[in-house]
Amino acid sequence: MLSKDSSNSSKPPSSNPPWHKLKYPERAPGHGKSGAKKGHKGHFRVRLKKVDAIETHRPHHCKHCHGAFCEGSYVLQSKVTRHQVIEIPEPRIQLTEHRMMRYRCRKCDRITQAKLPREVSRHTFGPRLTALIASLSIEQRLSVRQVKLFLQEQYGVQIATGTISACVHRSAHAVRGAAEEALSHIQNAPVKNADETSWFEKHQLAWLWVGCTTLISVFLIDKRRNQEAAHKLLGNTESQRQGILGADRYGGYAWWKKKWRQYCWAHLRREFIAMSQRLDASRLIGTKLTEITDALFALQRQIRASDICKETFDRKLKPLQKDCVQYLRLGKRTQDKDTVRICKSLLKDFRCLWVFAQDPIAIDCHNNESERSLRHAVISSKLSHGTQSEQGSRDKATLLTIQGSCRKQHRSVFRFLYDSLTAQQIQQQRPSLVPT
């Protein structure tokens, strides 16, 4: 029986046994050990121009003749050696008490109390501290008790675990509009990728879905892994179903039109490797299909690096397509039922293997974009064991959307949360994830 690991199945690398040996690609000729090479251009820390404080140090005596330096006994040199020290200030909190005075009117003898200004938070914890709590939770993947310990040690803030959860919910509520706008953007994007992985809600199996482009990642948590859940993520209108969708061969995406659906070649490569490890004629077929896959990856890297033009790409792609058909047909006639099943399925959906060839620069032949987007959330799930309520799942998916999209756009997650909370407080337009 075939031994399955991360190289020939969908199992994650973390599930590999300790004795599993990783196979690294051989180094190209001329490449020696890793690290800096002789003659390479060095990278050095740039001296900062904005300085908060300057301290001048003067010598007290000559290091050669040991004579004391006093007025008139030395000549000041123009050259100064500079040494910059970067340090963070002592953490401290700012506590502001707002006192709303009450006046009794002499004219009508009634009492009027002052109101809080609009820019003052109605909550005990201001937007900056609330954004920090949410950022520690979603970006740094700290648990509620770890956030509590951090605030207590660094800032001396005493806060209950329930209040921390409330701050996270408040942050998610402030950015929910941006997450919904990002979802609409994904549903109408001309090229997108999608994937799903297991999640736990109240210790029950659920599913974390992700839809993404190069700049936006949108997450949803649903109790089901079916077409209905995929509709929530990708939309189901005729206009929404006209974009290119990159995904694996899971049946939950079968409703997407095949002429716009791109199968993931990285997933197929693992199946081909498993095929090459069988004992019958599948061994040769799986080996050849794996070689075709590697050649396909190299071809797309070349056109994206501008090493070849589109005409050359199309010319080199045709023999790969021809060989792929040939070996899939051979695989359909083998004795191994798994090989027969895979080859029949790929021949039936053969056009889904080559949709990326329409525009190999904009369309991936793999689904790595979704896999990378899920990585942060998967690690978070292993640490937190999922969520404990439907509300918690909605908040988690919303904040994962903010985190994943901000990272792709090289934006600060903390700053986005803070700006959203502040804009909500003063009733102004909140920041958006959708690039203009």
C-alpha positions in Angstrom: 0.0 0.0 0.0 1.3 3.5 -0.9 2.7 5.4 2.0 1.1 8.9 1.9 2.9 12.1 3.0 2.9 15.8 2.0 4.7 15.1 -1.3 2.1 12.7 -2.8 -1.2 13.7 -1.1 -3.0 16.7 0.4 -1.5 16.1 3.8 0.3 19.1 5.2 4.1 19.0 5.8 3.6 19.2 9.5 2.0 15.7 9.4 5.2 14.1 8.0 6.8 11.7 10.4 10.2 12.6 11.9 12.0 10.1 9.7 10.6 11.6 6.5 13.5 13.0 4.4 12.9 16.2 2.6 14.0 16.2 -1.0 15.6 19.5 -2.0 16.3 20.4 -5.6 19.9 20.1 -6.8 21.8 23.3 -7.0 22.6 24.7 -10.4 26.3 24.5 -11.5 28.2 27.5 -10.1 26.2 27.7 -7.0 28.1 26.8 -3.8 27.1 27.0 -0.2 24.3 29.2 0.9 25.0 32.7 2.2 26.8 35.7 0.9 29.1 35.2 -2.0 32.5 36.8 -2.5 32.3 40.1 -4.2 28.5 40.6 -3.6 27.1 44.1 -3.0 26.9 44.7 0.8 23.9 46.0 2.7 24.5 48.3 5.6 22.3 50.2 8.0 21.6 53.7 6.8 22.2 56.5 9.3 18.9 58.1 10.2 18.4 61.8 9.7 15.6 62.3 12.1 17.2 62.4 15.6 15.3 62.9 18.8 18.3 63.8 21.0 22.0 64.5 20.5 24.6 63.9 23.2 28.1 65.2 22.6 31.1 63.4 24.2 34.5 65.0 24.5 37.9 63.5 25.3 39.4 64.6 28.7 43.0 63.9 27.9 45.3 63.0 25.0 45.6 59.3 24.6 49.2 59.7 23.3 50.9 62.1 25.8 48.1 61.9 28.4 48.0 65.7 28.6 44.7 67.2 29.9 42.5 69.0 27.4 41.7 72.5 28.7 40.7 75.7 27.0 43.3 76.6 24.3 45.1 73.3 24.5 43.3 71.5 21.6 42.2 72.1 18.1 38.6 71.0 17.3 38.5 68.8 14.2 35.7 68.9 11.7 35.4 65.2 11.4 33.0 63.7 14.0 32.3 60.0 14.6 28.6 59.3 14.9 27.0 56.4 16.7 23.3 56.1 16.8 21.4 54.1 19.4 17.7 53.1 18.7 15.6 52.5 21.8 11.9 52.3 22.6 10.6 54.6 25.3 9.2 53.2 28.6 5.7 52.0 27.9 3.0 54.0 29.6 -0.7 54.5 29.4 -2.6 57.7 29.2 -5.6 57.9 31.4 -8.0 60.8 30.7 -10.9 61.5 33.0 -13.7 63.4 31.4 -15.9 65.3 33.8 -19.3 66.4 32.5 -20.4 69.4 34.6 -24.0 70.0 35.5 -25.5 73.5 35.6 -28.8 74.6 37.1 -30.5 77.3 35.0 -31.6 80.3 37.1 -34.2 81.1 34.5 -36.1 77.8 34.4 -34.5 76.1 37.4 -33.7 73.0 35.4 -30.4 71.0 35.3 -28.3 70.6 32.1 -25.3 68.3 31.9 -22.5 68.6 29.4 -22.2 66.0 26.7 -19.0 64.2 25.7 -17.4 65.5 22.5 -17.9 63.3 19.5 -14.2 62.5 19.2 -14.1 61.1 22.8 -14.6 57.3 23.0 -17.7 56.1 24.8 -15.9 53.0 25.8 -13.4 52.6 28.7 -10.6 51.6 26.3 -9.8 54.0 23.5 -9.4 53.2 19.8 -5.6 52.8 20.0 -5.7 50.3 22.8 -8.6 48.5 21.3 -6.8 48.3 17.9 -3.7 47.0 19.7 -5.7 44.2 21.5 -7.2 43.1 18.2 -3.9 43.3 16.4 -2.2 41.2 19.0 -5.0 38.6 18.7 -5.3 38.4 14.9 -1.8 39.4 13.7 0.4 38.0 16.4 -2.0 35.1 17.1 -1.9 35.6 20.9 -4.5 34.0 23.0 -6.8 36.0 25.3 -4.7 35.3 28.3 -1.5 36.1 26.5 -2.9 39.5 25.5 -4.0 40.0 29.1 -0.5 39.2 30.4 1.2 41.4 27.8 -0.9 44.4 28.7 -0.3 43.9 32.4 3.5 43.5 32.1 4.1 46.2 29.5 1.6 48.8 30.3 0.3 47.9 33.8 -3.3 47.7 32.4 -5.6 45.4 34.4 -8.2 44.0 32.0 -10.5 41.0 32.2 -10.5 38.3 29.6 -14.1 39.0 28.7 -13.2 42.7 28.0 -10.5 41.6 25.7 -13.0 39.5 23.7 -15.3 42.5 23.7 -12.5 44.7 22.3 -11.8 42.2 19.5 -15.6 42.1 18.7 -15.7 45.9 18.6 -12.7 46.0 16.2 -14.4 43.4 13.9 -17.6 45.5 13.9 -15.7 48.6 12.9 -14.1 46.9 9.9 -17.0 44.7 8.8 -18.0 47.2 6.1 -14.5 47.0 4.6 -14.6 43.2 4.7 -18.0 43.1 2.9 -16.6 45.5 0.3 -13.6 43.2 -0.2 -16.0 40.2 -0.6 -17.9 42.1 -3.4 -14.6 42.9 -5.0 -13.5 39.2 -5.0 -16.9 38.1 -6.4 -16.5 40.4 -9.4 -12.8 40.0 -9.9 -11.8 38.9 -13.4 -9.2 36.4 -11.9 -9.4 34.9 -8.5 -8.4 31.8 -6.5 -10.3 29.9 -3.9 -9.6 27.1 -1.3 -11.0 25.7 1.9 -9.6 24.0 5.0 -11.0 22.5 8.2 -12.0 24.7 11.1 -13.6 24.1 14.5 -16.5 26.0 16.0 -17.6 24.9 19.5 -15.4 21.8 19.0 -17.5 20.8 15.9 -16.1 20.5 12.4 -16.6 23.6 10.3 -14.8 25.0 7.2 -12.7 28.1 6.6 -13.1 29.4 3.0 -10.8 31.9 1.3 -11.1 33.8 -1.9 -8.2 35.9 -3.0 -6.5 38.0 -5.7 -3.0 39.3 -5.6 -4.0 42.2 -3.3 -7.0 40.9 -1.3 -7.9 37.8 0.7 -11.4 37.3 2.0 -12.3 34.6 4.6 -15.6 33.0 5.5 -16.3 30.4 8.1 -19.2 28.0 7.3 -20.4 24.8 8.9 -20.6 23.1 5.5 -18.2 22.3 2.7 -20.5 22.3 -0.3 -21.6 24.4 -3.3 -23.9 26.6 -1.2 -20.9 27.7 1.0 -18.9 28.3 -2.2 -21.7 30.5 -3.5 -21.5 32.7 -0.4 -17.8 33.2 -1.1 -17.7 33.5 -4.9 -21.3 34.7 -5.7 -23.7 33.0 -8.0 -24.9 35.6 -10.4 -24.2 35.3 -14.1 -21.8 38.2 -14.1 -19.9 36.9 -11.1 -19.4 33.5 -12.7 -17.6 34.9 -15.7 -14.2 35.4 -14.1 -11.3 32.9 -14.1 -11.3 30.7 -11.0 -8.2 28.9 -9.9 -8.9 26.1 -7.5 -8.4 22.4 -6.9 -10.6 19.7 -8.3 -13.0 19.6 -5.3 -16.6 19.1 -6.4 -17.8 22.2 -4.5 -16.6 24.3 -7.4 -18.1 22.1 -10.1 -20.8 24.7 -10.8 -18.2 27.0 -12.2 -18.1 27.0 -16.0 -15.2 24.8 -17.2 -14.0 27.3 -19.7 -13.2 29.7 -16.9 -12.0 27.2 -14.3 -8.3 26.5 -13.9 -7.2 23.3 -12.1 -4.3 23.6 -9.7 -1.2 21.9 -11.2 0.5 21.8 -7.8 -2.2 19.5 -6.5 -2.0 17.4 -9.7 1.8 17.1 -9.3 1.3 15.4 -5.9 -1.2 13.0 -7.5 1.3 12.3 -10.3 4.0 11.6 -7.7 1.7 9.2 -5.9 1.1 7.5 -9.3 4.8 7.2 -10.0 5.2 5.3 -6.7 2.8 2.5 -7.7 4.0 -0.9 -9.0 2.4 -1.4 -12.3 2.6 0.7 -15.5 1.4 3.7 -13.4 5.1 4.2 -12.4 6.2 5.3 -15.8 3.1 7.3 -16.5 3.3 9.1 -13.2 7.0 9.9 -13.7 6.3 11.4 -17.2 3.3 13.5 -16.0 5.5 14.8 -13.1 8.1 15.9 -15.6 5.5 17.6 -17.8 4.3 19.5 -14.7 7.8 20.6 -13.8 8.4 21.8 -17.4 5.1 23.7 -17.2 6.1 25.5 -14.0 9.4 26.4 -15.6 7.7 27.7 -18.7 5.4 30.0 -16.8 8.4 31.3 -14.7 10.2 32.1 -18.0 7.4 34.2 -19.5 6.8 36.0 -16.2 10.5 36.8 -16.0 10.3 38.2 -19.6 12.8 35.5 -20.8 10.4 34.4 -23.5 7.5 36.0 -25.4 3.9 34.8 -25.7 4.5 33.3 -29.1 7.4 31.2 -27.8 5.3 30.2 -24.7 2.5 28.9 -27.0 5.0 27.1 -29.2 6.6 25.3 -26.2 3.3 24.6 -24.6 1.9 22.6 -27.5 4.2 19.5 -27.1 3.5 19.5 -23.4 -0.2 19.4 -24.0 0.3 16.6 -26.6 2.4 14.5 -24.3 -0.1 15.1 -21.4 -3.0 13.7 -23.5 -0.9 10.7 -24.6 0.1 9.7 -21.0 -3.4 10.3 -19.6 -4.8 8.0 -22.2 -2.2 5.4 -21.4 -3.1 5.8 -17.7 -6.7 5.1 -18.5 -5.8 1.6 -19.7 -3.7 0.6 -16.7 -4.8 -2.0 -14.1 -4.6 0.4 -11.1 -8.1 1.8 -10.3 -6.8 5.0 -8.8 -4.7 5.8 -11.8 -7.6 5.0 -14.1 -9.9 7.2 -12.1 -7.6 10.2 -12.1 -6.7 9.9 -15.8 -10.4 9.6 -16.9 -11.3 12.6 -14.8 -8.5 14.8 -16.2 -9.3 13.8 -19.8 -12.9 14.7 -19.2 -12.0 18.1 -17.9 -8.9 18.5 -20.0 -9.7 22.2 -20.9 -9.5 23.1 -17.2 -5.8 22.3 -17.2 -4.9 25.0 -19.7 -7.1 28.0 -19.0 -4.1 29.9 -17.7 -2.5 29.7 -21.2 -4.9 32.6 -22.2 -2.8 34.9 -20.1 0.0 33.1 -18.3 1.3 36.3 -16.7 -2.0 37.2 -15.0 -3.4 33.7 -14.4 -1.5 31.1 -12.2 -1.4 27.5 -13.3 -1.5 26.6 -9.6 -3.5 27.6 -6.5 -0.5 28.7 -4.4 -2.1 32.1 -3.8 -4.9 30.6 -1.8 -2.6 28.2 0.0 -0.3 31.0 1.2 -3.4 33.0 2.3 -4.6 30.2 4.4 -1.3 29.5 6.1 -1.6 32.2 8.8 -5.2 31.1 9.6 -4.2 27.5 9.8 -1.5 28.2 12.3 -4.0 30.3 14.3 -6.4 27.4 14.3 -3.9 25.0 15.7 -3.0 27.4 18.5 -6.6 28.4 19.4 -8.5 25.3 18.5 -10.9 27.4 16.4 -13.8 29.6 17.7 -16.4 29.1 20.4 -19.5 30.7 18.8 -21.0 31.9 15.6 -20.3 35.5 16.5 -16.7 34.5 17.2 -16.5 32.9 13.8 -17.8 36.0 12.0 -15.4 38.2 13.9 -12.5 35.9 13.2 -13.3 35.7 9.5 -13.6 39.5 9.3 -10.3 40.2 11.1 -8.5 37.5 9.0 -9.8 39.3 5.9 -8.2 42.6 7.2 -5.0 40.9 8.2 -4.5 39.0 5.0 -5.4 41.9 2.7 -3.3 44.4 4.6 -0.3 42.1 4.5 -0.6 41.7 0.7 -0.8 45.5 0.3 2.1 46.1 2.7 -0.2 48.1 5.1 -0.2 48.1 8.8 -2.9 46.0 10.4 -2.8 48.0 13.6 -3.1 51.3 11.7 -6.0 50.0 9.6 -7.9 48.9 12.7 -7.1 52.2 14.6 -8.2 54.3 11.6 -11.5 52.3 11.3 -12.3 52.6 15.0 -11.5 56.3 15.0 -13.6 56.9 11.9 -16.5 55.0 13.4 -16.3 57.0 16.6 -16.4 60.4 14.8 -18.8 59.1 12.1 -16.5 59.6 9.1 -15.7 57.5 6.1 -13.8 54.4 7.1 -10.7 53.1 5.2 -11.1 50.6 2.4 -9.2 47.4 1.4 -10.1 47.7 -2.2 -7.3 49.4 -4.2 -8.4 52.5 -6.2 
